[in-house]
Amino acid sequence: MSNASKPEMEARGVGASAPVAASSPAGRFFNSENSLKLGSLGLLTVLAILPVSVFLYSAFVTHPEAGKSIFTFTNFTKTFSTSEVFDASLNTLIIALGTSVFSCLTGVSLAWFHARTDMPFRRTLEALTLIPFFLSSFLGAVAWWALAAPRTGILNRWMIDLFGLSAPPFNIYSMSGIVMVMALFYTPYMYLFTIGSLNRMDPALEESARVCGTGVLRTALRVTIPLSTPAMLSGAVIVFVVSMGVFGVPSLLGPIARISTLSTIIYTKMEEYPLDIGGAAALGSVLMVFTALGLFIQRKIIAPRSYVTVTGKGYRPSRVSLGPWKYVALAINCFYVLLAVILPLGALLLASFNRAWLGGFRWSQLSIYNWAYVLFEYEYAVRATKNSLILGLVGGFITVVLCTFLSMVILRGRNKKLSGAVDYLSTLPIGVPGLIMGMAFLITWIKTPLYALPMLLLMMAYMTRYLPYGLRTISSVLQSLSSELEESARICGSSFVSTIRKITVPLLRPGIFAAYLMLFIMFIRELPVSVLLATEDSAPMAVALYILQENEALGVVAAFALVQTALLLLGTIVFRKLGSLEELSV
């Protein structure tokens, strides 16, 4: 090496001694990548691990009158020694399995119709298909109670009058009725989990199968759907576990048929005086066991196979021509919209314009009183709407940023055991019912200054409960991206943060905005956590709706529910414009 070139080479870092700080173990460890990972893990610990730990601790202690906690298994032996709990556990399992199976079949089919086929009216049907996601399943139960109650249901009365039937043909107060309502309103979950993966899939894989003589349906079943397995399994696990903890639908439709679930028993234990927190926590721990089991099965299926469908090579999106079968697909989609959108919203709309709802619409009761009350006279509802917008926009944004970094830790982390542990821990809050999660936050933070900031406490609780939703949505898309794209950028000198900003985030855009939209909707309609943590000034829309449901007629509840639905639909339109979410359907 010449003397003239040596200074130049040293200036470029070649042949020169590196600074001491850079070569030290601390300097190598505390780089931008590890610092972001540690920050994300620290925040995850505060949000998820601490409340869940308090919840588990409550299952193993009793609080005698003296006030001293005693470690014991009494909560488990006392709770699980009754036949009522066994029957409720079986009912919960049946409801969760039925909901996950039917919502998976419907949601994946609709996502494939919209993303990969030439089915007509896709743009319109996508918006209609997602409307049930805007409504809570509890409101769906209220709507179907108005539609299919044996004596007062609109459909039953119409069928009896039209065909002269001696008995009502529909009975919503049944196991099949509960599963139907929940499956209808959880189908959009599966749709959102799979639509991003289907949109980003290289069509060359399907074209190769069709060139070899494989039909459209067989190609979808043997190529398209298997390559979307990560997204499908993630959605199915989420729907299964969440269905086990749903309270609203079983509490409304179950008692008449004497169908109890774990969630209804947990609520009863928390409603009784004195509160049986230990027994409720013992029952809630069963849901966490099913969560861990579901994740274990998911990882055993996914781990041995590769699902990379987006690489460094370019591709042009294309659609499958269904021929005349596209009208069959259109009919299936329209039938779902009829059951999940038109009939329920139609029932709520009719009820909202009737001053007194007596099981059917009456022109003599036509009035706009219900709408005037919830829009102008009920100040509590106006303030609750503002609170929900703050929680949905700000809390959803913070959560989706955290989910993006956690996805990188789980799927791009070098320590696979640590990534697996983070994956399990970040998903555990899904198995904790909202009522228990709210109680855990109360116990954890009630003696701290954070309790004086109810909006912040609500936001943290929302982030904790729905972190797995955003994480699974983003991870399912990230799992289809080859790591070679990021490695190429790093080799060219790009930093970890720069690589994420320039390479990963643009490729993850469908998943990120789908997660943001999902979190925005969930934050606005969240009820169980809100009931326990919200104050009068910080109460969101869900709490205001719950108060109306307890104290007002169905017409008032229906009017406020439609206001909430309209707000969420407007938010979806804004999200689509700002985030170019038209990619989700074209």
C-alpha positions as CSV (number, residue, x, y, z in Angstrom):
1,M,0.0,0.0,0.0
2,S,1.5,3.4,-1.0
3,N,2.0,6.2,1.5
4,A,-0.3,8.4,-0.5
5,S,-3.2,6.1,-0.4
6,K,-3.0,5.1,3.2
7,P,-4.5,8.3,4.7
8,E,-7.3,8.0,2.2
9,M,-7.9,4.4,3.1
10,E,-7.8,5.2,6.8
11,A,-10.3,8.0,6.2
12,R,-12.7,5.4,4.7
13,G,-12.2,3.1,7.6
14,V,-10.1,0.5,5.8
15,G,-6.8,-0.5,7.4
16,A,-7.5,1.9,10.3
17,S,-8.0,1.0,13.9
18,A,-11.7,1.3,14.9
19,P,-12.5,3.5,17.9
20,V,-12.4,1.8,21.2
21,A,-16.1,2.5,22.0
22,A,-17.2,0.9,18.8
23,S,-15.2,-2.3,19.4
24,S,-16.3,-2.7,23.1
25,P,-19.0,-5.2,23.9
26,A,-21.3,-2.4,25.1
27,G,-20.8,-0.5,21.9
28,R,-21.6,-3.5,19.8
29,F,-24.7,-4.3,21.8
30,F,-26.3,-0.9,22.2
31,N,-26.7,-0.2,18.5
32,S,-29.9,1.1,17.0
33,E,-31.4,-2.3,16.3
34,N,-30.9,-3.7,19.8
35,S,-31.9,-0.5,21.4
36,L,-35.3,-0.5,19.6
37,K,-35.8,-4.2,20.4
38,L,-35.1,-3.6,24.1
39,G,-37.3,-0.6,24.2
40,S,-40.2,-2.6,22.6
41,L,-39.7,-5.5,25.0
42,G,-39.6,-3.2,28.0
43,L,-42.9,-1.5,26.9
44,L,-44.4,-5.0,26.3
45,T,-43.4,-6.0,29.8
46,V,-45.2,-3.0,31.3
47,L,-48.3,-3.4,29.1
48,A,-48.8,-7.1,29.0
49,I,-46.7,-9.1,31.4
50,L,-47.3,-7.1,34.5
51,P,-51.2,-7.1,34.3
52,V,-51.3,-10.8,33.3
53,S,-49.0,-11.6,36.2
54,V,-51.4,-9.8,38.6
55,F,-54.2,-11.7,37.1
56,L,-52.5,-15.1,37.6
57,Y,-51.5,-14.1,41.1
58,S,-55.1,-13.3,41.9
59,A,-56.1,-16.9,41.0
60,F,-53.8,-18.3,43.7
61,V,-54.6,-16.1,46.6
62,T,-57.5,-15.4,48.9
63,H,-58.1,-12.2,50.9
64,P,-59.6,-12.9,54.3
65,E,-61.3,-10.2,56.4
66,A,-58.0,-9.4,58.0
67,G,-56.8,-8.2,54.6
68,K,-53.7,-10.4,54.4
69,S,-53.3,-12.4,51.2
70,I,-52.9,-16.2,51.6
71,F,-51.5,-18.4,48.8
72,T,-53.8,-21.3,48.1
73,F,-55.4,-23.5,45.5
74,T,-58.9,-23.0,47.0
75,N,-60.0,-20.8,44.2
76,F,-59.5,-23.7,41.7
77,T,-60.9,-26.5,43.8
78,K,-63.9,-24.6,44.8
79,T,-64.6,-23.3,41.3
80,F,-64.0,-26.4,39.3
81,S,-65.8,-28.8,41.6
82,T,-69.3,-27.8,40.2
83,S,-71.0,-29.4,37.2
84,E,-72.0,-25.9,36.1
85,V,-68.4,-25.0,35.3
86,F,-67.9,-28.2,33.4
87,D,-71.1,-27.6,31.3
88,A,-70.0,-24.0,30.8
89,S,-66.5,-25.1,29.7
90,L,-68.0,-27.5,27.1
91,N,-70.4,-24.8,25.8
92,T,-67.6,-22.3,25.5
93,L,-65.4,-24.8,23.5
94,I,-68.3,-25.6,21.2
95,I,-69.1,-22.0,20.6
96,A,-65.4,-21.1,20.0
97,L,-64.8,-24.0,17.6
98,G,-68.0,-23.3,15.6
99,T,-67.3,-19.6,15.4
100,S,-63.7,-20.1,14.3
101,V,-64.6,-22.7,11.7
102,F,-67.5,-20.9,10.0
103,S,-65.9,-17.5,10.2
104,C,-62.7,-18.9,8.7
105,L,-64.5,-20.6,5.8
106,T,-66.5,-17.5,5.1
107,G,-63.8,-14.9,5.7
108,V,-61.1,-16.6,3.6
109,S,-63.6,-17.2,0.7
110,L,-64.6,-13.6,0.6
111,A,-61.0,-12.4,0.8
112,W,-60.1,-14.7,-2.1
113,F,-63.1,-13.4,-4.1
114,H,-62.0,-9.8,-3.6
115,A,-58.2,-10.2,-3.9
116,R,-57.7,-12.9,-6.6
117,T,-60.8,-13.2,-8.8
118,D,-62.8,-11.1,-11.3
119,M,-66.0,-11.2,-9.2
120,P,-68.0,-8.1,-10.1
121,F,-68.8,-5.2,-7.6
122,R,-65.8,-6.0,-5.5
123,R,-65.3,-2.4,-4.3
124,T,-68.9,-2.1,-3.1
125,L,-69.0,-5.5,-1.6
126,E,-65.7,-5.0,0.4
127,A,-67.2,-2.0,2.2
128,L,-70.4,-3.9,2.9
129,T,-68.5,-7.0,4.0
130,L,-66.5,-5.0,6.6
131,I,-69.6,-3.3,8.1
132,P,-70.2,-6.2,10.7
133,F,-66.7,-5.5,12.0
134,F,-67.8,-2.0,12.9
135,L,-70.6,-3.4,15.0
136,S,-69.9,-5.3,18.2
137,S,-71.2,-8.8,18.4
138,F,-73.4,-7.8,21.2
139,L,-75.2,-5.3,19.0
140,G,-75.5,-8.1,16.4
141,A,-77.2,-10.2,19.1
142,V,-79.6,-7.4,19.8
143,A,-80.4,-7.0,16.1
144,W,-80.9,-10.8,15.7
145,W,-83.0,-10.8,18.8
146,A,-85.3,-8.3,17.1
147,L,-85.2,-10.5,13.9
148,A,-85.5,-14.1,15.2
149,A,-86.9,-14.1,18.7
150,P,-89.5,-17.0,18.7
151,R,-92.5,-14.8,19.5
152,T,-91.6,-11.2,18.7
153,G,-88.9,-11.6,16.0
154,I,-89.6,-9.7,12.7
155,L,-88.7,-12.7,10.5
156,N,-90.7,-15.2,12.6
157,R,-93.8,-12.9,12.5
158,W,-93.4,-12.4,8.8
159,M,-93.0,-16.1,8.0
160,I,-96.0,-17.0,10.1
161,D,-98.2,-14.4,8.5
162,L,-97.0,-15.2,5.0
163,F,-97.1,-19.0,5.1
164,G,-99.5,-19.6,7.9
165,L,-97.0,-21.6,10.0
166,S,-98.2,-23.0,13.4
167,A,-94.8,-22.4,15.0
168,P,-92.0,-19.9,14.5
169,P,-89.3,-21.3,12.2
170,F,-86.4,-19.5,13.8
171,N,-85.1,-19.6,17.4
172,I,-82.2,-17.3,18.1
173,Y,-82.1,-18.5,21.7
174,S,-80.0,-21.6,21.0
175,M,-76.5,-22.9,20.6
176,S,-76.8,-22.6,16.8
177,G,-78.1,-19.1,17.1
178,I,-75.2,-18.0,19.3
179,V,-72.7,-19.6,16.9
180,M,-74.4,-18.0,13.9
181,V,-74.4,-14.5,15.3
182,M,-70.8,-14.7,16.4
183,A,-69.6,-16.3,13.1
184,L,-71.3,-13.5,11.1
185,F,-69.7,-10.8,13.1
186,Y,-66.2,-12.4,13.3
187,T,-66.0,-13.2,9.6
188,P,-64.5,-9.7,8.9
189,Y,-61.6,-10.6,11.3
190,M,-60.6,-13.5,9.1
191,Y,-61.1,-11.3,6.0
192,L,-58.7,-8.7,7.3
193,F,-56.2,-11.3,8.5
194,T,-55.9,-12.9,5.0
195,I,-56.6,-10.0,2.5
196,G,-53.1,-8.5,2.9
197,S,-51.4,-11.8,2.2
198,L,-53.5,-12.6,-0.8
199,N,-53.0,-9.1,-2.3
200,R,-49.2,-9.4,-2.0
201,M,-48.9,-12.9,-3.4
202,D,-46.9,-13.4,-6.6
203,P,-49.5,-14.5,-9.3
204,A,-46.7,-16.5,-11.1
205,L,-47.3,-19.3,-8.6
206,E,-50.9,-19.7,-9.6
207,E,-50.2,-19.2,-13.3
208,S,-47.7,-22.1,-13.2
209,A,-50.4,-24.4,-11.7
210,R,-52.9,-23.4,-14.4
211,V,-50.4,-23.8,-17.2
212,C,-50.0,-27.4,-16.0
213,G,-53.8,-27.9,-16.4
214,T,-55.0,-27.3,-12.9
215,G,-58.4,-25.8,-12.6
216,V,-59.2,-22.5,-10.8
217,L,-60.7,-24.1,-7.7
218,R,-58.0,-26.7,-7.4
219,T,-55.3,-24.1,-7.8
220,A,-56.9,-22.0,-5.1
221,L,-57.1,-25.0,-2.7
222,R,-53.6,-26.4,-3.5
223,V,-51.6,-23.2,-4.1
224,T,-53.2,-20.0,-3.1
225,I,-54.8,-21.1,0.3
226,P,-51.8,-23.1,1.5
227,L,-49.5,-20.1,0.8
228,S,-51.8,-18.0,3.0
229,T,-51.7,-20.5,5.8
230,P,-49.8,-18.1,8.2
231,A,-52.5,-15.5,7.9
232,M,-55.3,-18.0,8.1
233,L,-53.9,-19.8,11.2
234,S,-53.2,-16.5,12.9
235,G,-56.8,-15.3,12.3
236,A,-58.3,-18.7,13.3
237,V,-56.3,-18.7,16.6
238,I,-57.3,-15.1,17.4
239,V,-61.0,-15.8,16.6
240,F,-61.0,-19.1,18.6
241,V,-59.5,-17.6,21.7
242,V,-61.5,-14.3,21.5
243,S,-64.7,-16.3,21.0
244,M,-64.1,-18.1,24.2
245,G,-64.0,-14.9,26.1
246,V,-67.0,-13.1,24.4
247,F,-69.6,-12.1,27.0
248,G,-72.2,-10.0,25.2
249,V,-73.8,-12.6,22.8
250,P,-74.0,-15.5,25.3
251,S,-75.3,-13.2,28.1
252,L,-78.2,-12.1,25.8
253,L,-79.1,-15.3,23.9
254,G,-77.9,-17.9,26.4
255,P,-80.0,-17.6,29.5
256,I,-83.4,-18.4,28.0
257,A,-81.9,-21.6,26.5
258,R,-80.0,-22.2,29.8
259,I,-76.7,-22.0,28.0
260,S,-73.9,-20.7,30.2
261,T,-70.3,-20.0,29.2
262,L,-67.1,-19.3,31.1
263,S,-67.5,-15.6,30.4
264,T,-71.0,-15.4,31.9
265,I,-70.0,-17.3,35.0
266,I,-66.9,-15.0,35.4
267,Y,-69.2,-12.0,35.1
268,T,-71.6,-13.5,37.7
269,K,-68.7,-14.0,40.1
270,M,-67.6,-10.4,39.7
271,E,-71.1,-9.1,40.1
272,E,-71.8,-11.0,43.3
273,Y,-71.1,-9.5,46.7
274,P,-68.5,-10.0,48.0
275,L,-66.6,-10.2,44.7
276,D,-65.1,-13.6,43.9
277,I,-62.0,-12.2,42.2
278,G,-60.0,-15.4,42.8
279,G,-62.7,-17.6,41.4
280,A,-63.1,-15.4,38.3
281,A,-59.3,-15.4,37.8
282,A,-59.2,-19.2,38.1
283,L,-61.8,-19.5,35.4
284,G,-60.0,-16.9,33.2
285,S,-56.8,-18.9,33.5
286,V,-58.5,-21.7,31.5
287,L,-58.7,-19.3,28.5
288,M,-55.0,-18.7,28.7
289,V,-54.3,-22.4,28.6
290,F,-56.3,-22.6,25.3
291,T,-54.4,-19.6,24.0
292,A,-51.0,-21.3,24.6
293,L,-52.3,-24.5,23.1
294,G,-53.6,-22.8,20.0
295,L,-50.3,-21.0,19.5
296,F,-48.4,-24.2,20.0
297,I,-50.4,-25.9,17.3
298,Q,-50.0,-22.9,15.0
299,R,-46.2,-22.9,15.3
300,K,-45.9,-26.7,14.8
301,I,-47.8,-26.4,11.5
302,I,-46.0,-23.3,10.2
303,A,-42.4,-23.9,11.4
304,P,-41.5,-26.8,9.0
305,R,-42.6,-25.0,5.8
306,S,-41.6,-21.9,3.9
307,Y,-44.3,-19.3,3.0
308,V,-42.2,-16.6,1.2
309,T,-44.3,-15.3,-1.7
310,V,-42.7,-11.8,-2.2
311,T,-39.0,-11.7,-3.2
312,G,-36.7,-9.3,-4.8
313,K,-38.1,-10.1,-8.2
314,G,-40.8,-7.9,-9.7
315,Y,-44.3,-9.1,-10.6
316,R,-47.5,-7.8,-12.0
317,P,-50.8,-8.5,-10.1
318,S,-53.4,-10.5,-12.0
319,R,-56.8,-12.0,-11.3
320,V,-58.3,-15.4,-11.8
321,S,-61.1,-15.5,-14.3
322,L,-64.0,-17.5,-12.8
323,G,-66.1,-17.4,-15.9
324,P,-69.8,-17.9,-15.1
325,W,-68.8,-19.0,-11.6
326,K,-68.2,-15.4,-10.7
327,Y,-71.9,-15.0,-10.3
328,V,-72.0,-17.8,-7.8
329,A,-69.2,-16.0,-5.9
330,L,-71.3,-12.8,-6.1
331,A,-74.3,-14.7,-4.8
332,I,-72.4,-16.1,-1.8
333,N,-71.0,-12.6,-1.0
334,C,-74.5,-11.1,-1.3
335,F,-76.0,-13.7,0.9
336,Y,-73.5,-13.0,3.6
337,V,-74.2,-9.3,3.3
338,L,-77.9,-10.0,3.7
339,L,-77.4,-12.0,6.9
340,A,-74.7,-9.8,8.5
341,V,-75.6,-6.3,7.2
342,I,-78.9,-5.7,5.6
343,L,-81.2,-7.7,8.0
344,P,-79.4,-6.6,11.3
345,L,-79.0,-2.9,10.3
346,G,-82.5,-2.9,8.9
347,A,-83.9,-4.1,12.2
348,L,-81.9,-1.5,14.1
349,L,-83.0,1.2,11.7
350,L,-86.6,0.3,12.0
351,A,-86.3,0.3,15.8
352,S,-84.5,3.6,15.9
353,F,-87.5,5.3,14.2
354,N,-90.1,3.8,16.5
355,R,-90.8,5.6,19.7
356,A,-91.9,2.3,21.3
357,W,-90.7,-1.0,19.9
358,L,-93.3,-3.7,20.3
359,G,-91.8,-6.4,18.1
360,G,-92.5,-4.8,14.7
361,F,-92.4,-1.4,12.9
362,R,-95.6,0.6,13.4
363,W,-96.3,3.8,11.4
364,S,-98.2,5.2,14.4
365,Q,-95.0,5.1,16.4
366,L,-92.9,6.8,13.8
367,S,-90.6,9.4,15.4
368,I,-87.1,10.9,15.4
369,Y,-87.1,11.2,19.1
370,N,-84.4,8.5,19.5
371,W,-82.0,10.2,17.1
372,A,-82.6,13.7,18.6
373,Y,-81.9,12.3,22.1
374,V,-78.6,10.6,21.3
375,L,-77.3,13.4,19.0
376,F,-78.3,16.6,20.9
377,E,-79.9,16.0,24.3
378,Y,-77.6,13.3,25.7
379,E,-74.4,15.3,26.5
380,Y,-72.7,12.3,28.0
381,A,-72.9,10.6,24.6
382,V,-71.3,13.6,22.8
383,R,-68.4,13.7,25.3
384,A,-68.0,9.9,25.0
385,T,-67.7,10.2,21.2
386,K,-64.8,12.7,21.6
387,N,-63.1,10.4,24.1
388,S,-63.4,7.4,21.7
389,L,-61.9,9.4,18.8
390,I,-58.8,10.2,21.0
391,L,-58.4,6.6,22.1
392,G,-58.9,5.2,18.6
393,L,-56.6,7.6,16.7
394,V,-53.8,8.2,19.2
395,G,-53.9,4.8,21.0
396,G,-54.2,2.9,17.7
397,F,-51.2,4.7,16.2
398,I,-49.0,4.0,19.2
399,T,-50.0,0.4,19.2
400,V,-49.4,-0.2,15.5
401,V,-45.9,1.3,15.8
402,L,-45.2,-1.1,18.7
403,C,-46.6,-4.0,16.7
404,T,-44.3,-3.3,13.8
405,F,-41.2,-3.4,15.9
406,L,-42.4,-6.5,17.8
407,S,-43.0,-8.2,14.5
408,M,-39.4,-7.5,13.5
409,V,-38.2,-9.0,16.8
410,I,-40.3,-12.1,16.4
411,L,-39.7,-12.9,12.8
412,R,-36.3,-11.2,12.1
413,G,-34.7,-11.7,15.5
414,R,-31.4,-13.7,15.6
415,N,-32.3,-15.4,18.9
416,K,-35.1,-17.7,17.9
417,K,-35.9,-18.9,21.4
418,L,-36.2,-15.3,22.6
419,S,-38.4,-14.5,19.6
420,G,-40.6,-17.4,20.4
421,A,-41.0,-16.3,24.0
422,V,-41.9,-12.8,22.9
423,D,-44.4,-14.3,20.5
424,Y,-46.1,-16.3,23.2
425,L,-46.0,-13.5,25.8
426,S,-47.3,-10.8,23.4
427,T,-50.3,-13.0,22.6
428,L,-51.3,-14.0,26.1
429,P,-53.5,-11.0,26.8
430,I,-56.0,-12.3,24.2
431,G,-56.9,-15.1,26.6
432,V,-57.7,-12.7,29.4
433,P,-61.4,-11.6,29.3
434,G,-61.9,-7.9,29.2
435,L,-63.5,-7.8,32.7
436,I,-60.5,-9.5,34.2
437,M,-58.0,-7.3,32.2
438,G,-59.7,-4.2,33.6
439,M,-59.6,-5.6,37.1
440,A,-55.9,-6.4,36.7
441,F,-55.2,-2.9,35.6
442,L,-57.1,-1.5,38.6
443,I,-55.1,-3.7,41.0
444,T,-51.8,-2.9,39.3
445,W,-52.1,0.9,39.0
446,I,-54.7,2.0,41.5
447,K,-52.1,3.1,44.0
448,T,-49.9,4.9,41.5
449,P,-50.2,8.4,40.0
450,L,-51.3,6.8,36.7
451,Y,-54.7,6.1,38.2
452,A,-55.3,9.9,38.2
453,L,-55.0,9.9,34.4
454,P,-58.0,7.7,33.4
455,M,-57.6,8.4,29.6
456,L,-54.0,7.3,29.7
457,L,-54.9,4.2,31.8
458,L,-57.7,3.4,29.3
459,M,-55.3,3.7,26.4
460,M,-52.7,1.4,28.1
461,A,-55.4,-1.2,28.8
462,Y,-56.7,-1.0,25.2
463,M,-53.2,-1.4,23.9
464,T,-52.6,-4.4,26.1
465,R,-55.7,-6.2,25.2
466,Y,-55.5,-5.7,21.5
467,L,-51.8,-5.8,20.9
468,P,-52.0,-9.4,19.6
469,Y,-54.5,-8.3,16.9
470,G,-52.2,-5.7,15.3
471,L,-49.2,-8.0,15.9
472,R,-50.7,-10.9,14.0
473,T,-52.0,-8.8,11.2
474,I,-48.6,-7.2,10.5
475,S,-46.6,-10.5,11.2
476,S,-48.7,-12.4,8.6
477,V,-47.6,-10.0,5.9
478,L,-44.0,-9.7,7.2
479,Q,-43.8,-13.5,7.1
480,S,-44.4,-13.5,3.3
481,L,-41.5,-11.1,2.7
482,S,-38.1,-12.5,2.0
483,S,-35.4,-11.3,4.4
484,E,-33.1,-10.9,1.4
485,L,-34.7,-7.5,0.7
486,E,-33.6,-6.2,4.1
487,E,-30.2,-7.9,4.0
488,S,-29.4,-6.3,0.6
489,A,-30.1,-2.9,2.1
490,R,-27.9,-3.6,5.2
491,I,-25.1,-4.8,3.0
492,C,-25.3,-1.6,1.0
493,G,-24.7,0.4,4.3
494,S,-28.3,1.1,5.3
495,S,-28.9,1.2,9.1
496,F,-31.5,-0.9,10.8
497,V,-33.8,2.1,11.2
498,S,-33.3,3.2,7.7
499,T,-33.9,-0.3,6.3
500,I,-37.2,-0.5,8.2
501,R,-38.3,2.9,7.0
502,K,-37.3,2.5,3.3
503,I,-37.8,-1.2,2.7
504,T,-39.8,-3.0,5.4
505,V,-42.5,-0.4,6.1
506,P,-43.5,0.2,2.4
507,L,-43.8,-3.5,1.8
508,L,-45.8,-3.9,5.0
509,R,-48.1,-1.0,4.1
510,P,-51.2,-3.2,3.6
511,G,-50.7,-5.0,6.9
512,I,-49.9,-1.8,8.8
513,F,-52.9,0.1,7.6
514,A,-55.2,-2.9,8.0
515,A,-53.9,-3.2,11.6
516,Y,-54.4,0.5,12.3
517,L,-58.0,0.3,11.0
518,M,-58.6,-2.8,13.0
519,L,-57.3,-1.2,16.2
520,F,-59.2,2.0,15.6
521,I,-62.4,0.1,15.4
522,M,-61.7,-2.1,18.4
523,F,-60.7,0.8,20.6
524,I,-63.9,2.7,19.8
525,R,-66.2,-0.2,20.5
526,E,-64.4,-1.7,23.5
527,L,-66.7,-2.2,26.5
528,P,-65.6,-4.6,29.3
529,V,-62.3,-2.8,30.1
530,S,-64.0,0.6,29.7
531,V,-66.7,-0.2,32.2
532,L,-64.2,-0.9,34.9
533,L,-61.6,1.8,34.2
534,A,-63.6,4.8,32.7
535,T,-64.7,7.7,34.8
536,E,-67.7,9.9,34.0
537,D,-65.5,12.4,32.1
538,S,-63.3,9.7,30.3
539,A,-66.1,7.3,29.4
540,P,-66.0,6.2,25.7
541,M,-68.9,5.5,23.3
542,A,-69.1,1.8,24.4
543,V,-69.8,2.8,28.0
544,A,-72.4,5.3,26.9
545,L,-74.0,2.7,24.7
546,Y,-74.0,0.2,27.6
547,I,-75.7,2.7,29.9
548,L,-78.3,3.3,27.3
549,Q,-78.9,-0.4,26.9
550,E,-79.5,-0.8,30.6
551,N,-81.7,2.2,31.0
552,E,-83.4,3.1,27.7
553,A,-85.6,1.4,25.1
554,L,-84.3,-0.6,22.1
555,G,-85.0,2.4,19.8
556,V,-82.6,4.6,21.7
557,V,-79.9,1.9,21.8
558,A,-80.4,1.3,18.0
559,A,-80.0,5.0,17.2
560,F,-76.8,5.3,19.2
561,A,-75.5,2.1,17.7
562,L,-76.1,3.4,14.2
563,V,-74.3,6.7,15.1
564,Q,-71.3,4.6,16.2
565,T,-71.4,2.6,13.0
566,A,-71.6,5.7,10.9
567,L,-68.6,7.1,12.7
568,L,-66.6,4.0,12.1
569,L,-67.6,3.9,8.5
570,L,-66.5,7.5,8.1
571,G,-63.2,6.6,9.7
572,T,-62.7,3.7,7.3
573,I,-63.2,6.0,4.3
574,V,-60.6,8.5,5.7
575,F,-58.2,5.6,6.3
576,R,-58.6,4.4,2.8
577,K,-57.9,7.8,1.3
578,L,-54.9,8.6,3.5
579,G,-53.4,5.2,3.3
580,S,-54.3,4.1,-0.2
581,L,-56.2,1.2,1.2
582,E,-57.9,0.6,-2.2
583,E,-55.1,-2.0,-2.5
584,L,-57.0,-4.2,-0.2
585,S,-59.7,-4.8,-2.8
586,V,-58.2,-4.4,-6.2
